[in-house]
Amino acid sequence: MHPDGEDRTMAQTDQAWDWGVELRDEERSELERLRTTVAQLRTELDQAHESLRSCRQRQQDTRQALRQLDEAGLWRRRRVRTALRERQLL
């Protein structure tokens, strides 16, 4: 994978696809179905990446909350728990 996030093997495949050959109707139809499928899969992949990012952020927030609760003294725990509930971490 290239640093810009593009898979270079896919880019090479895309460039290699244009052979300048006329496609029959059924081949053109299949190609359009494949293009539609690829677009749908890319959308699903984008959604999965966003979900992963969100889950990782939630994990980090939860770890921080547990650390705060652990570090809080006996008398501060009530305030820490209230703050964590407000952040929906408890």
N, C-alpha and C positions, 0 to 999 in steps of 0.2 A: 504494500500500500504506500502510495506517495504521501509526503507530508501534507499536501493540500486535501487529503482525504479521498482522492480518486484512485480507484484501483486501475493501475496502468495496463494490466492485462486486458481488462474490459475495454479500455480506451483503444487499445490496439485492435481488438476484435471489432469494435464499432467502425473503425477506419477501414478495416479489411472487408467489411460487409458489402460495400458499394462496388459490385463487380460490373455494373453497366449492362446487366442482363434483364430482359423483360421477363416479368413473372406472369405465370398463368393465374387466372382468377382465384383458383383454390389456394395457390401459394401466397398470393397477395392477401387473401382473407386470413390465412394462417399467420402471416407476418403481422397483420393488424391485431389479431388476438394475442399474439406473443407480446407485442408492444404494449397493449392494454394491461396484460398481466404484469409485465415488468414495471409499469407505472404504479400499479396497485401494490406490488411488493415493495417498491421504493417508499411509498407512503407508509406502509406498515412498518418498515424498517425505521423510518424517521420517528414514528410514534413509539416504537420500542426503545429507541435511543433516548427519547424524552422521558419515558417512563423510568428507564434505568437511572438517568440523571436525577430525577425526582426521588427515587428510592435511595440513592446514595446520599442525597442531601438530608433526607429523613433519618437515615442511619447515623449520619454525623451529628445531627441535632439531638438524637436520642442518646448517643454516647456522651455528648456534652452534658445533657440533662442528668444522666446517671452519675457522672463525675461530680456535678454540682451537689446532687443529693448526698453522695458519699462524703464529700468534703464539708458539708454543712454540719455544724454542731447540733447537739440535741435541741437547743432552743431556737435555732434558725430553720430547722427542717420544715416546720409548718409554713413559714413564708416561702421557702423554696418550693414546696409542694404546690402551694397556691399559684405561684408564678408558672410552674410547669403545666398545671391544669389550664391556665389561661392561654398558654402556647399549644395546648392540646397534645402535650407530650406525656400526660398521665391519664 
